Amino acid sequence: MNMVRWSQMMDHHFGIFSILLFHLTMIELLQPFRVASELISSYVPIVALAGDDVILPCQLQPAVSVSSETLLWIRPGLDLKYTYVHRDGQPMLMGQNPSYYNRTALFVDQLMNGNVSLKLFRVKLSDAGRYTCIIDSKKMEASVQLIVGAASTPVVNITGFDRGPVVLQCESTGWYPEPEVFWLDGEGNLLSAGPTETVRGPDDLYTVSSRVTVEKRHSNSFTCRVQQNSTNQTRETHIHVPDIRMHQQDDEKKAVVLFKRNQKVKEHDVSERSCEDDPMLNLKKKQLEDQGDQLESVTVL
C-alpha cells in the first residue's frame, strides 16, 4: 500500500518536473525571437519659445520599468554636460550644470512605463542644442535637437498722411532667430516695400522695421506679417487706413483752390497805397475780402 502511494507521488512530481522542464526549454528556444528594448527619442527637432516649458521625449520600447536605473540627460559641448541626473530613485544636484538647477524634471510616475522624457522649464535662448538621454546600466542612449526661438506681435503706424503719400511703418521687437517682414494688401497680395531694417540687441534678440508706401490702386486694409521659418513662428498686425482715394481727392481740391487764389492775387497785385489813392481799386479789394479771399501782398509793378 505504501509502495503504491510512493509510486503515485513520484509520478505526480515527475509530471510537474516535466512540465517545468518543457516551459524552460521553450523559453530557451524562443529567446532569439524576443524583441530587445530600444531607447527612442524624436527624429524631428523640438521647437520652443523663450520663457515656455518644453518636453524632450525619450521612451524605452517595448516599455520596461526604469525606476531603479541611473538615468542621465546630458548636453555635449558644455563644461558641465549633465543637465539632469536621476540615481537611487531621486534627482541628484551633484554634477548638474548650474544653468539647469530647478529647471529640469522627469515624469517619476511614468518611469515604470519606460518613460524617461525630460521636462525643461522656463526655456532660454542659450538652451538650444542637442540633448542625449542615457540609461546608464543598459548602455542605451538617444538624442534630440532643441531649437529655441522668440517672437512678438508687430506694431503698425501711419505716417505721412497729412503731407502727401500714405506711408505705413511696421516694427517688431524681440525676435530670434532673425525674421522676415512682408506687407500684404486686403486681398493677400504681397506689396513692394523698402528694405527691412534689422538691429540685434545685447540680449541677442532682433528688432525689425519696414515701411511701405500705399498707392491709390490699393485697398484700405493692409497687413504687416513677420515670420521666422526655422521656428515656424508668424505674427501679423492688420490696419485699416482711412479712405485713401478721398484723401487724395481732397488734396487735389485743395491744390486747385490754392491755385485759383494765387491767380486772383496775381490779377490784383497792387500796393496798399494804390488802393487808398484809387477808389475803384479800393472797392475791388473790399469785394474780394467779402468773398473770403485774402489780399496780403504789397507790391508795386
ZIDA-V851985 format. One line per field, one symbol per residue. ss: DSSP state (H for helix, E for strand, - for the rest). phi: phi as a letter, one per 30 degrees, with the letter a starting at -180 (. if undefined). A space follows every 10 residues. Layout:
ss->???
phi->???
This chain:
ss->-HHHHHHHHH HHHHHHHHHH HHHHHHHHHH HHH----EEE -----EEEE- ---EEE--EE E--------- EEEE------ -EEEEEE--E E----E-HHH ---EEE-HHH HHH-E--EEE ----HHH-EE EEEEE----E EEEEEEEEEE ----EEEEE- -----EEEEE EEEEEE---E EEEEE----E ------EEEE -----EEEEE EEEE------ EEEEEEEE-- --EEEEEEEE ---HHHHHHH HHHHHHHHHH HHHHHHH--- -HHHHHH-HH HHHHHHHHHH ---------- -
phi->.ddddddddd dddddddddd dddddddddd edcddddbdb bcdceccbce jdcbccdabd bedbdbecdd cbbbbejdec ddcabbbhia dcddjddedc ehbbacdedc ddcidcdccc checedddlc cbcbcddchc abcbccccbb aaddccbcbi dcckddccbb bbcicaddcc bbcbddcidd cdbdddcbbc dddidccbba bbcdcddddc cbbcccbbdd chcbbbbcbc ceeddddddd dddddddddd dddddddcdb dddddddced dddddddddd djdcccdbbc d
